[in-house]
């Protein structure tokens, strides 16, 4: 009997051993695949490829889903290993740093209540219910974070039943609210532990706290739970983190340079624009700033003439019926300024698209008119929270180089390809920027037929591939009416700014019945392409101001030439030169103050004037100008210099 039992036991062990050796196929981004044992982790896969990759990886994507490096893969899957240099890698790394900061804070301040700790484009923050923190507190938190990092605590993922989660976080009303209100029925609830610290979190995270080798807490601000001022005030602590000390040092140097380039400071110093508390989030463009604003519009308008756009002007205020029809009332109302007019609800328009559909529908349209490219520079208003307003880069009132293209299904590909070419012309050919491309797909809150979403996403992706543009997919980050291509532009000190966008929309034309008569004599729904290439003019000017440190290219500059006189007797010659330049379309000024030439030169340099001209006795006699640019100077014929400037402006050098 014992022998029989041993035999059965051996047979069972053999089955268990076979199961344990079951293999799965892992497919890599280049299409290659390899067999691994079931239960292998992404980190183990990375080690089989190279030691360097295993050391640099911070997270993974398994079948397109973000994944912990130490989480087992149980079936055939696609695998992408993420380093810190990717956007998703940074997000995972910074979120892990947020947990380290939260653990340090709760060690030092046991009564602190954690709410949420997300990442954003330049770091992370955590909103915490606590009395106001002081700057000295951040120093203490950083010291405690260093201890957490040194402890090399494993960041473990736990899957919880709803009852377990509620019990675990019963003393934190914020977490309980998230579990009860935000977690959908059947949705997995996860928490992450590191030592004795545990937090409700989707993850993923780096394998252990020692990965976060360098960090800095950058500032403290106020916030409200759910962004609602009716709720309790919270303390928001911001931070940044890197895998190495050198990266943090480089970042600190970049911050110092960014502080010098801050468009809010330069805008004030150079008298480009201003703000006032009586109109939060709305820029006052001063005369010099208005020059830049208008030059950008003229630049875009000239391209519109070449590319077949028709400019329109639309109203600012619309009855809510329009927004209900377009879907904005249901999906975007919290961002709209709602007013009572004639005892009915109206809204200042946050975007132009519904009004352009009304124009399209104003008469019967034929397929022969398509594509119809409507352009609009009208002002827009969005009710951004006061706490997130920031100079020109986050405003409530703004204008876009906005356009909506109505076309047939067959015209989608060529229109998107032309827009991608337009983007390259603006950013690469004209402004010499580098950019990264993102394809954002259907969000959780969206409207319309999922099949049409699939068609739209495929059309955008096909166009990107045909244009040989590298891109990353931002799952769930599309607009509520359609997927989009976004462009992150890199400035001169390495920061990325989201500016241009191209959005493909089957839903709004269908919902608003934007139809045309086809070649077959039947009614068809138009396809709508939303696009803004500079994006918000305010944001674009803010980015340009920092990119150029206030010294704009000649064609954009508010003051292209300043003429300095050596003495009063040369003022007449300077005045005639200025008038000649003005007549030619050059923005020129004269500095005839009773100051020394070096003083005047220094003043012109501080004002970021492109060309500084000095005129005295020799220049008057020979009808020349002495031109200073930087530390160099030369004397040239006045007429020849005029033609040189005109050529540079025309060619946008």
Buried (B, 14 or more C-beta within 10 A) or exposed (E): EEEEEEEEEEEEEEEEEEEEEEEBEBBBEEEEEBEBEBEBBBBBBBBEEEEEBBEBBBBBBBEEEBBBBBBBBEEBBBBBBBBBEBBBBBBBBBBBBBBBBBBBBBBEBEEBBBBBBEBEEBBBBBBBBBEEBEEEBBEBBBEBBBEBBEBEBBBBBBEBEEEEBBEBBEEBBBBBBBBEEEBEEEEEBBBBBBBEBBBBBEBBBBBBBBBBBBBBBBEBEEBBBEEEEEBEEBBBBBBBBBBEEEBBEEBEEEBEBBEEBBBBBBBBEBEBBEBEEEEEBBBEBBEBBBBBBEBBBEBBBEBBEEBEBEBBEBEEEBEBEBBEBBBBBEBBBEBBBBEEEEEEBBBBBBBBBBBBBBBBBEEEBEBEEBBBBBBBBBEBBBBBBEEEBEBBBBBBBBBBBBBBBBBBEEBBBEBBBBBBEBBBBBBEEBBEBEBBBBBBBBBEEBBBEEEBBEBBBEBBBBBBEEBEBEBEBBBEBBBBBBBBBBBBBBBEBEBBBBBBBBBBBBBBBBBBEBBBBEEEEEEBBBBBBBBBBBBBBBBBBBBBBBBBBBBBBBBBBBBBBBBBBBEEEBBEBBBEBBEBBEEEEBBBBBBBEEEEBEEBBEBBBEBBBBBBBBBBEEBBEEEBBBBBEEEEEEEBEBEEBBEBBBEBBEEEE
